[in-house]
Amino acid sequence: MQMRYAVGGVVAGLVGGLAMAIYTMTNELLSGHSIFTPLYMTAAPLVGMGAMERGMSGGALHFELVPAMVGMVVHFLWTAFWGLLFAVLLWATRALGWPGFALGIAWGYVAGTLMSVLVLPAVGLKPMWAMPGPTVFVLDHLAFGLPLAVWALLFVRPADTIAARAARGSRHRAA
């Protein structure tokens, strides 16, 4: 796999993570919770549930530094990881243009579903469609998948896949 794919996927995943965080934090604020509650939820397996519970009842700007920082780091590590996996998938399938765009949107939901089914229950949290709900789940993971999709549409070029195929073919011939 080309390094440009890996770096592009990680960057697109981080941008998707930022879009996801902005949407979720805005949603929490409009719901009457602290804008920082999503960060506390992400940090809860490491720092406990207290900050998340206080964020849900402590006012719009209730802030606790350590849980917020831990939650932010964990969130962006996960989004970078899912972005990298998307880059591998994009590279392996050679999906270009609109098929790559569609794959990016779908990948947002694949990542969200796997996180909700495997990771969240493993750390003692409910799936995202149970808390904060299915609408938030759908919009949150659209916000994550859209930057991946745009990256696949606008920045992955046919020349990239042609070069990758040529490199793979020359390795097979040399063996």
C-alpha positions, 0 to 999 in steps of 0.5 A: 500500500502506498504511504499516501493512502495511509496518510490520507486515510488517517487525515480523513479519519481525523477530519471525520472525527472532528466533524463527528465531535462537532455534531455530537457536542452540538447535539448534547448542548441542544439537549441540555447537557454539557457540550463536553459530555461526548468526551466524558463518555469516550473517557468513561472506561478509563476515568469512570462514569462520574464525569459523564454523569456530571456532564449530563446534569452540570450545565451547558459548560460543565468542564473537567480537564482530565476526562475531556482530554482523555476522551479527546485522545481516545476518540481521535485515536479511534477515528485515525484507526478507522480512517487507516482501515478505510485507506486499506480497503480503498487501496485494496478495492481500487474504488475510485470516483463515486464508488469510492465516495459511496464506500466512504459513506458506508464505511462511516456506518461500518465503523459505527456499527462495529464500535457499537457492537464490539467495543462499547459493550466491551467497556461497559457502555451501551451501543450508540443507537441505544444511547444517545439514539438512532438519529444521533447514530445515523447523523454522527456516522454520516459526519464521520464517513463524509470526509472519508468519502470526499477524500476518496472522490477528490484526492485518490487518483487513477494514477495512484491505482495504476502505479500500485498495480504496476508495482504489484505486477513487477514484484510478482514477476521478480519472484 
